[in-house]
């Protein structure tokens, strides 16, 4: 069973690539990636999770939210679907990150979950896609696949965007008392309910709007929508033919980034669109769309650098058995084929779903570089983090 994810082929695009066997993990990537990534740390391991990934930082990069399948006790099978977890980053006295503290489960047992996100202004409040209970359509779920082969992720019809308050994340006693009065303090609660897959959600900078993907249950086509949290007004943003998903607001809130099967060839491409606004500053739709990639490769899970000047994303450009993270500039005055890009990761196997901390000092991503699991010696997808050194397009990355 291949499960759902955001960026969102992660269900995983790892199942998509097949399993990579690594008897002894190669660590030459530390040197190869050193101009941009240093001080690598593996945050999750096969002892914790059969597979883990698509992790995001909270506002001050003290916590992460991620989806994972816990490693079962001996003689038991792994869970069928991803659960959603939060974990506090474990740091030394000097502030160096060395791992995570005990993960906290925030999703309901048996549910399918994907695409977590932290509320930007309410500590302890998280958002993610969830079926809440066991998916009802597991026998023949709608989904996306590339040429009907290995690249596939599902669209459970009961998937909703939910919120949950995690009291362990709240340090302030007054704040804790107020947030524990929320409806979602003890269980995940749908932000809104609509028949069909709704997931891949992210907040804007002040938490007033949520950007997400909705899949039409009849056509299976995914489009991008935005909802005003206070008024529940739903606005269609990208409704072109072809699956559109994995959207994020730009740091300044004037643009969105996403990936799309716009050409209908099952080879995903990255797009950026400028938002249109009314006189009150409320987003009303798309002003103009720009193709950031337009090639023969699968390009997906784009994420903004806090500067807004470039994106990181995963691509099959090196090969379908070795997805790597690239950085690409965002200059809407340049033709697509003139945008500068540079390779970021250099390890064998899957590297993808890259994200930055809000201060741009850390990059976190999902990788198979950690070595073999206990299950047949296959490489395991786990969460990694490293310090980001500087401008990827400078002649020399700055420390």
N, C-alpha and C positions, 0 to 999 in steps of 0.2 A: 504494500500500500504506500503510495506516495502522497504526502500530505501537503496542505496549503502553506504558502508563505508570501511575504510581501515582495520584495524587490523583484519579483516574488516567485522566482522559479525555484526557490530553495527547497522545494518539497521533495527532495532537494534537487537542484540541478546536479546534485551529487549522485542521486540515483540515476540521473540522466547520463552521467559520464561513465557509469559503472564504478566498480570499486578499485581503488589503487592499492596495490600490495607493497608495503614498505617494511621489510624485515628490520633494517637498521635505518632510522631516519637520517637523511642528509641535512646538515646544518650549514652548508655553504651559503645559503640564502642570507644569513646574517651579514656577511660581508657584501654580497651583491646588492642588498637593499639599503646599505648603510648611508647612502647619500640622502635618503628621505626618511627611513625608519630605523630607529635604534632602541635599545633596551626592550627587546621583545619579551612578552610575558604570556604564557598560556594560562587562560583564566579558568577553563573547564577541561576536564579530563575524562577518558573512558571509564574510570572508576566511578565517576559521578553519573555520567550520561552516555548512553549508546551513541547519541549524536546531539549536538547543540548548535545554535546559531541565530542569526539575525538579531543581534544585540544592539541596544541603544542606550546612550547616557542620559541621566537626568541633568538638570540645569547646571549644577556645580560639579558634575562628573564624580560624585561620591557613590552613586548607585548605578546599576545597569538593569535593564529588563531584557529577557531573551526567551526563546522557545527551546524546548529540549524534550528528549525521551529519556527518562531515568533508567539507569542500568539496573536490571532486575536481579533478584537473588538467584543463586544457582538453581537450575532446574525450572525456572520460570521464563516465559516469553516476554519480550519488551512490549510496552504499550503500543497500541495501533496508531495513536495520534499524538501530536505534540501537545505538551502542557506548557503553561506560561509561568515564568519565574521572575522574581527580582532578587538581587543580591547586592550587598554593600561591598565596595572595593576594599580589599585588605591592604593597608599601607604601613610602611615602616615609620618610625619616629621622624625621619627626614622627609617623609611624604612620597617615597618611592613605592609604586604599586607592585605587589608581589603575588596577587591572586584575588580571590573573592572569599567573603565569609559565607556561612551556611546559606544556601539558596532558600527562598521562601516561595512556596507554591501559591499562586494567586488565581488559578483557574479551577473549575469544578472537575472532580474526578470523572474520567470517561469522555470528556468533551474534546473537541478538536479546536486548536487555538493557533493564532498567527498574528504577526505584526503588532508587537507591543509598542507603547509610547508613554512618556511621562507628561503629565500636565505641567506647563511651563511656570505657573504661578501658585499652584496649590500643592505643597509638599505632601507626598503620600498618595496622591491620586494618579492612577494609571489608566490607560486605555488600551484595548486590544480587540482583535476579532475572535469571536468564540461562538460555538454552537450551544454553549452552556451545558446542555445535556449531551448524551451520545448522539452523533449525527444520525438522522433518520434515513438518509439517502446513500448509505455506504455501498449498496449493491450495484448502483449504476449512477454515480454522481456526475454532474456536469463537470467539465474540466477543459484545460488547454493542453495540447500536446504538439510537438514538432514532428510533422510527417507521420503521426500515429505511432511514433517509436518511443524512445526512452524519456524524452523531455516532456514531462507531464506534471501538472499540479491541479488539484481538485477545487471545485467551487461548491461546497455544501450549501444547499438551499436554506438551511436554518442558521447560517453564519451571520451574526450581527456584530456591530461595533458596541462593545460594552465598556463600562468604567468600573473601577474597584478602588476602594480606599484601603491602603496597607498601613495599619497603625504602627507597625514596627519601624516605619520610615520617618515617623513624626517625632522630633525631639522636643519641640516646644509644647509644654503642658496645656496652655490655653488653646493653642492651635489644634492639639490632639483632641481636646474636648469638643471643639466646633466641628472638626472633620468627622469625628465618630458619630455625629448626628446625621450624617449623610445617608441616603437610601442605600448606597453601595458599600456601607461600612463592613458588612458581614458577608456579602455575596456579590458576584458580578451582576450588574444591572444594564440592560440595553439602553443605549443613548437614544435610539429610535428603533422602531420595528417595521420591517418591510420583507415580504416574501422574496427570497433570493439572496445570493451571496453579497454581503456588505462587509468589507474589511479593508486592509491596507491603509488604515487611517493615521493621520498626523495632525497635530495642532499647529496653528500659527504662533507667532512669538508671544502673544498675550493670552492665548487660550480662547479667543472669542470665536474662532472658526475651526472647523475640522474638514480636512481634505481627504477624500477616500475614493475607493473603487466600488462600483455597484455593477453586478452582472445581471443582465436580462435573463430570467429563467427560461424563456422561450428560445431566444437566439443564441444564448451562451456568450454574447458579446459584452465585454467589460468597458464601462465608460467612467469618466471622472466627474465627481460631484463635490460640492462644498455645502456644508450646513452651518448656519449661524446658531451657535449654542444657545443663546438667550431666546431667540425667537423661533427656533426650529425651522426657519426658512431654508429650503433646499434649492440650490442653484446648479444647473447643469453647466459644466465647464468644457469638457472634451467628450464629444459624442460621435466622433468620426468612426467609420467602420474599421473593425480591427480591435483587438484587445488592448486597452490602455490601462496601466496600473502602476503601482509603486510610486505614488506622487508625494512630493514634499514642497512646502513653501520655501522661497528663497529667504535668506536671513533678514532682508529688509521688507519682506512681504509683498513685493511688487511682481514677483514671477513665481512660476511653479516648474518643477522638473518631473519627468516621468518617463516610462519606457512604453513602447507601442509596437504592435504588429500591424502598423498602418499599411504596409505594402501587401499584406495578406500572404506573405511567403514564409511565415513562421520564423523569420529571423528578426528578432527584436532590435529596435533602434531607440536611441535616447533623444528626447525632445525637451525644449524649454519654451514656455509661453509667457508672454507678458499679460498681466491681468488688467482688465478695465474696471474703473471705479465710478460711482455716482458722486454727486456733489457733497455727500456726507462722508465720503471715504469708504463706503461699503463696496466690496468687490461685486461686480455684476456679471462677469463672464471673461472670455478670452479676447484680448485686443489683437494679438498676433502670435503665431506659432513659428518656431524655428527648429530645424533639424540639426542636432548636435553631432549625430553619427548618421551615415547613410552608406553602408557597405555590405559585404557579403557575410558578416559575422553576426553572432548573437551578442547584443550589448544590452545590459540590464542593470538593475539596482543602482541607479545613479544617486548620489548624495552630495549636497552642497558643502564646500568649505565655507567657514564663517565669513570669509572675506567677500564671498559672492563672486569671486573672479574665476573660479574653476570648480569642476566636479571631479569626484572619483566614481568609478563604476567598474563592473566586471565584464569581461569580454572573452569570446572564444578565439580571438585573433591569433593567439599562440597555438591553439588547437582545442578540439572539443574534449580532450582528456586532460586539459591543463588550463582551466580558466584562471586568468590573472586580473589583478586590479590595475587599471590605468587611471591617470589624471588627464583631463582635457579642459582647455580654457573655455570660458564663456564670454564670447565677444560677439554680440548680435549684429555688429557691423561687418563681420567677416563671412565669406562663403564657408559652407560646412567643410569643404576639403582643405581649407587654409587654417583651420583651428589647430593650434599646437596641442600635442598630446605626448605623454611620456609613460613608460611602464613603471609601476610602483613595486609590485611584488615579484619575486623571482624563485618561488619554491615549486617543486613538482606537485601535481595534484591540484585540487580545487582551492582557489582563493577568491573570495567574493563578499558581497554584502558589506562593503566598507562604510564606516561612519566616522564623523569627527566629534570630539567634545566641543562645547560651545566656545571655548577659548582657542580652539584650533591646535592645542598642544598634543593631543592624543588622537590616534586613529585606532579603531577597533574593527575587526572583520572576522569572517568565518574561514577556516583553513583546514586542510587535511595534512599539514606538515608535521603534526605531532607524533607520527609513527603508528604502529599497528594497535588494533584493539584485541580483546580476547576472543572475539568472534571470527575465527578463521584467518586471523592475520591481516584483515583488511584495514585500510586507513580509515580513521574516524574523523568526521567533521566536528570541530570544536572551536571555541571562541578564543581569539588572540587579541593582544593589544600591544601597541608600541608608541614610542614618542615620535611625533612628527617634527622634522627638522626645519622645514621652511618651504619657500617657493619652489615648486617642482620645475618651473621654467627658467629659473635663474641659472646662470652658467655654473654656479656652485651653490648647492643648498646650504643655507645658513644654519649654524647650530642654535 
